[in-house]
Amino acid sequence: MKYSSTFLFTLAAIRTSHDVMATFTIAAADRATGQIGASGSSCVDTSLYNVAYQSVPGHGLCMTQAMPPSNPKWDEGASFMSPVYGMIDSLLSSNTDPQMIIDVITDPSLDSETFMGLFDAVNLRQYGCVDLERRAAGYTGKDLDRLYYYLTFGAENVQEDAQGTHGDSIVYSAQGNIVSKTTVSTLSNTFESAEACDLVERLYLSLAAVYEADAGLIGDIRCFNTNNAAGSSVFIHVENSEGSEIIHIENESPSAYIDPWSDFKSAYKQWRSENPCSSVQEFNHAISY
């Protein structure tokens, strides 16, 4: 398909809009503790957490990224809120299998938006859902590669998702779009294999593995030539089954040219010093009996 110069200019302009294209996240749920949470990063100057994180405490969560459905709460250009968000809340609340949630919210009869009249917008979404029944599912729209080829002017990038487990109680979904080819595998492999005392540390270490990769820069490819980092907006959030916040740290960069990792890492280390692993392990041991 051949696109006009006007279309290519429009695609380039999208890079600065309040979407969450070029994003990598990992969502997880721990059946043993009832905790759910996620961490992630993107080369944007807005709150990735506000846009992408959709949860129902005590049940599960879904990440909504790439070109997420319209939502005027964070997208000033949106004229209405997509019914996708209400459906996610309803289905999570009723303990619906994450794969069925994905099937429902990617049905064109529910998500009928289009992108510039050229794509069905549902084919430009990316989702990752997990629940406390230790189930997970992901979705990566079939048109993302084609759209992003032009958005990134042919630069090598991938759009993919992966699901897995750790131990007998933890499940995760990792997803990335406009990311380097080892980004999602780094998230998932680290999450599964890292020595961590709790869900918070496991999510943090997965994110750190991308930002501090030994084999070269990986992550959101749009930031590689601006701040020489994996992203510019970064967050971690974990909540208890009743909805109380365990941790929320977000570095919402004012510019894609600023590497957020040093400040974010320092904030996490400070939180960890106030919430040491020893106390977490004692708590987890107590509730398991």
C-alpha positions as CSV (number, residue, x, y, z in Angstrom):
1,M,0.0,0.0,0.0
2,K,1.3,3.4,-0.9
3,Y,0.7,6.4,1.4
4,S,0.7,10.1,0.6
5,S,3.2,12.5,2.1
6,T,0.3,14.0,4.1
7,F,-0.4,10.7,5.7
8,L,3.2,10.2,6.6
9,F,3.3,13.7,8.1
10,T,0.2,12.8,10.2
11,L,1.9,9.6,11.4
12,A,5.0,11.5,12.4
13,A,2.9,14.0,14.3
14,I,1.2,11.2,16.3
15,R,4.6,10.6,18.0
16,T,4.0,13.6,20.2
17,S,0.3,13.0,21.0
18,H,-1.1,11.6,24.2
19,D,-1.2,8.0,23.1
20,V,1.0,5.2,24.4
21,M,2.5,3.9,21.2
22,A,6.0,2.5,21.6
23,T,5.4,1.0,25.0
24,F,6.5,-2.0,27.0
25,T,4.7,-3.2,30.1
26,I,4.4,-6.3,32.2
27,A,1.2,-7.0,34.3
28,A,1.1,-9.6,37.0
29,A,-1.2,-11.1,39.6
30,D,-0.3,-13.1,42.7
31,R,-3.0,-15.5,43.9
32,A,-1.3,-16.2,47.2
33,T,-1.3,-12.6,48.3
34,G,-4.2,-11.2,46.3
35,Q,-1.9,-8.5,44.8
36,I,-2.0,-7.2,41.3
37,G,0.2,-4.7,39.5
38,A,2.3,-3.7,36.6
39,S,5.4,-1.8,35.5
40,G,6.3,-0.3,32.2
41,S,7.8,2.5,30.1
42,S,7.3,4.5,27.0
43,C,8.8,7.4,25.1
44,V,6.0,9.8,25.8
45,D,5.6,13.0,27.9
46,T,2.4,11.8,29.6
47,S,1.4,9.4,32.3
48,L,1.7,5.9,31.0
49,Y,0.0,4.5,34.2
50,N,-3.1,6.7,33.7
51,V,-3.5,5.7,30.1
52,A,-2.6,2.0,30.2
53,Y,-3.5,0.6,33.6
54,Q,-7.1,-0.7,34.0
55,S,-7.7,-2.8,37.2
56,V,-10.4,-4.2,39.4
57,P,-8.8,-4.9,42.8
58,G,-9.3,-8.4,44.1
59,H,-9.8,-9.7,40.5
60,G,-7.3,-8.6,37.9
61,L,-6.1,-6.0,35.5
62,C,-5.6,-5.3,31.8
63,M,-3.0,-3.1,30.1
64,T,-4.4,-1.0,27.2
65,Q,-1.6,0.3,24.9
66,A,-0.4,0.9,21.3
67,M,-3.4,2.9,20.1
68,P,-5.8,2.5,23.1
69,P,-9.5,3.2,22.8
70,S,-10.7,6.7,23.1
71,N,-10.9,8.1,26.7
72,P,-11.5,11.9,27.3
73,K,-10.1,11.5,30.8
74,W,-6.6,11.5,29.4
75,D,-7.0,12.2,25.7
76,E,-8.1,15.8,25.1
77,G,-9.0,15.0,21.5
78,A,-11.4,12.2,22.4
79,S,-15.1,13.0,22.0
80,F,-16.3,10.0,24.0
81,M,-15.1,7.2,26.2
82,S,-14.9,3.8,24.4
83,P,-17.2,1.1,25.8
84,V,-14.1,-1.1,26.0
85,Y,-13.2,0.3,29.4
86,G,-16.5,-0.4,31.0
87,M,-16.5,-3.9,29.5
88,I,-13.0,-4.6,31.0
89,D,-14.2,-3.5,34.4
90,S,-17.4,-5.6,34.2
91,L,-15.7,-8.8,32.9
92,L,-12.8,-8.6,35.4
93,S,-15.3,-8.1,38.2
94,S,-17.2,-11.2,37.2
95,N,-13.9,-13.3,37.1
96,T,-14.1,-13.8,33.3
97,D,-11.2,-15.7,31.8
98,P,-8.7,-13.1,30.4
99,Q,-8.8,-14.8,27.0
100,M,-12.6,-14.2,26.9
101,I,-12.0,-10.6,27.9
102,I,-9.6,-10.2,25.0
103,D,-12.1,-11.9,22.7
104,V,-14.9,-9.5,23.8
105,I,-13.0,-6.2,23.7
106,T,-11.5,-6.9,20.3
107,D,-14.9,-7.6,18.7
108,P,-15.4,-4.9,16.1
109,S,-19.1,-4.7,17.2
110,L,-17.8,-3.3,20.5
111,D,-14.8,-1.4,19.3
112,S,-15.9,0.2,16.0
113,E,-13.5,3.1,15.9
114,T,-11.3,3.6,12.8
115,F,-8.0,5.3,12.3
116,M,-8.1,8.0,9.6
117,G,-10.5,5.8,7.7
118,L,-7.6,3.5,6.7
119,F,-7.6,1.0,9.6
120,D,-10.1,-0.6,11.9
121,A,-8.7,0.7,15.2
122,V,-9.2,-2.6,17.0
123,N,-6.3,-3.9,14.8
124,L,-4.1,-1.2,16.2
125,R,-4.6,-2.0,19.9
126,Q,-2.4,-4.0,22.3
127,Y,-3.7,-5.7,25.4
128,G,-2.4,-7.8,28.3
129,C,-4.8,-9.2,30.9
130,V,-4.1,-11.2,34.1
131,D,-6.3,-12.3,37.0
132,L,-6.1,-13.8,40.5
133,E,-7.2,-17.2,39.1
134,R,-3.7,-17.4,37.6
135,R,-4.9,-16.9,34.1
136,A,-3.4,-14.5,31.4
137,A,-4.0,-13.5,27.8
138,G,-2.6,-11.0,25.4
139,Y,-3.5,-9.4,22.1
140,T,-1.4,-7.6,19.5
141,G,-3.3,-6.0,16.6
142,K,-2.6,-7.4,13.2
143,D,-2.1,-4.0,11.6
144,L,0.5,-2.6,14.0
145,D,3.5,-3.8,12.0
146,R,2.2,-2.2,8.8
147,L,1.3,1.1,10.5
148,Y,4.5,1.3,12.5
149,Y,6.7,0.6,9.5
150,Y,5.7,4.0,8.2
151,L,5.6,5.7,11.6
152,T,9.2,4.7,12.3
153,F,10.3,5.2,8.7
154,G,11.3,1.5,8.4
155,A,13.4,1.3,11.5
156,E,13.5,-2.2,12.9
157,N,10.9,-2.8,15.6
158,V,8.6,-5.5,16.8
159,Q,5.1,-5.7,18.3
160,E,4.5,-8.8,20.5
161,D,3.1,-10.1,23.7
162,A,4.0,-13.1,25.9
163,Q,2.4,-14.8,28.9
164,G,3.7,-17.1,31.6
165,T,3.9,-18.0,35.3
166,H,6.2,-18.0,38.3
167,G,5.8,-20.7,40.9
168,D,2.4,-21.9,41.9
169,S,0.6,-18.5,42.4
170,I,2.0,-15.8,40.0
171,V,0.9,-15.1,36.4
172,Y,2.0,-12.4,34.1
173,S,1.5,-10.9,30.6
174,A,4.3,-8.9,29.0
175,Q,3.7,-6.7,25.9
176,G,5.6,-4.2,23.7
177,N,5.1,-2.2,20.6
178,I,7.7,-0.2,18.6
179,V,10.3,-1.9,20.7
180,S,13.6,-3.7,20.0
181,K,13.3,-7.4,19.3
182,T,14.6,-8.6,22.7
183,T,12.5,-6.3,24.9
184,V,9.5,-8.5,25.6
185,S,11.6,-11.6,26.1
186,T,13.8,-9.7,28.5
187,L,10.7,-8.7,30.5
188,S,9.3,-12.2,30.6
189,N,12.5,-14.1,31.2
190,T,13.5,-11.8,34.0
191,F,10.1,-12.0,35.6
192,E,10.2,-15.8,35.6
193,S,13.8,-16.3,36.7
194,A,14.6,-13.3,39.0
195,E,15.2,-13.9,42.7
196,A,12.6,-11.6,44.3
197,C,10.9,-11.4,47.6
198,D,7.6,-10.1,46.4
199,L,5.6,-9.1,43.4
200,V,6.8,-5.5,43.6
201,E,10.5,-6.6,43.3
202,R,9.7,-9.0,40.5
203,L,8.0,-6.2,38.5
204,Y,10.8,-3.8,39.2
205,L,13.6,-6.2,38.2
206,S,11.8,-6.9,34.9
207,L,11.8,-3.2,34.1
208,A,15.4,-2.8,35.3
209,A,16.6,-5.6,33.1
210,V,15.4,-3.6,30.0
211,Y,16.8,-0.2,31.2
212,E,20.1,-1.8,32.4
213,A,20.6,-4.4,29.6
214,D,24.2,-5.5,29.2
215,A,24.0,-6.4,25.6
216,G,23.1,-2.9,24.3
217,L,20.2,-0.5,24.4
218,I,16.8,-2.1,24.2
219,G,13.2,-0.9,24.8
220,D,11.2,1.9,23.1
221,I,13.2,2.5,19.9
222,R,11.9,6.1,19.6
223,C,14.0,7.1,22.6
224,F,17.3,5.6,21.4
225,N,18.3,8.7,19.4
226,T,16.9,11.3,21.9
227,N,17.8,10.3,25.5
228,N,19.8,7.1,24.8
229,A,17.5,5.2,27.2
230,A,14.7,2.6,27.0
231,G,12.0,5.3,27.5
232,S,11.1,8.6,29.0
233,S,8.0,7.9,31.1
234,V,8.3,5.0,33.6
235,F,6.1,3.5,36.4
236,I,5.5,0.7,38.8
237,H,2.2,0.2,40.6
238,V,1.0,-2.7,42.9
239,E,-2.2,-2.9,44.9
240,N,-3.7,-5.2,47.5
241,S,-6.9,-7.1,47.0
242,E,-9.0,-4.4,48.7
243,G,-7.5,-1.7,46.5
244,S,-5.0,-0.2,48.9
245,E,-1.8,1.0,47.2
246,I,1.3,-1.0,48.0
247,I,3.6,1.0,45.8
248,H,3.1,3.7,43.1
249,I,6.2,5.4,41.6
250,E,6.0,7.2,38.3
251,N,8.5,9.4,36.6
252,E,6.5,11.4,34.1
253,S,9.2,13.0,32.1
254,P,8.5,16.5,30.8
255,S,10.5,15.6,27.6
256,A,11.4,12.6,25.6
257,Y,15.0,13.9,25.8
258,I,15.3,13.1,29.5
259,D,16.4,9.7,30.7
260,P,14.1,9.0,33.7
261,W,15.8,5.9,35.0
262,S,18.2,7.3,37.6
263,D,15.5,9.2,39.4
264,F,13.1,6.4,39.2
265,K,15.6,3.9,40.5
266,S,16.5,6.1,43.4
267,A,12.8,6.5,44.3
268,Y,12.4,2.7,44.2
269,K,15.4,2.1,46.4
270,Q,14.0,4.6,48.9
271,W,10.7,2.8,49.0
272,R,12.4,-0.6,49.3
273,S,14.5,0.7,52.3
274,E,11.2,1.6,54.0
275,N,9.6,-1.6,53.0
276,P,12.3,-4.2,53.3
277,C,12.0,-7.7,51.9
278,S,12.3,-9.3,55.4
279,S,9.0,-7.8,56.5
280,V,7.4,-8.7,53.2
281,Q,8.5,-12.3,53.5
282,E,7.2,-12.5,57.1
283,F,3.8,-11.1,56.0
284,N,3.6,-13.5,53.0
285,H,4.5,-16.5,55.2
286,A,1.8,-15.5,57.8
287,I,-1.0,-15.2,55.3
288,S,-0.2,-18.5,53.6
289,Y,-1.3,-20.4,56.8
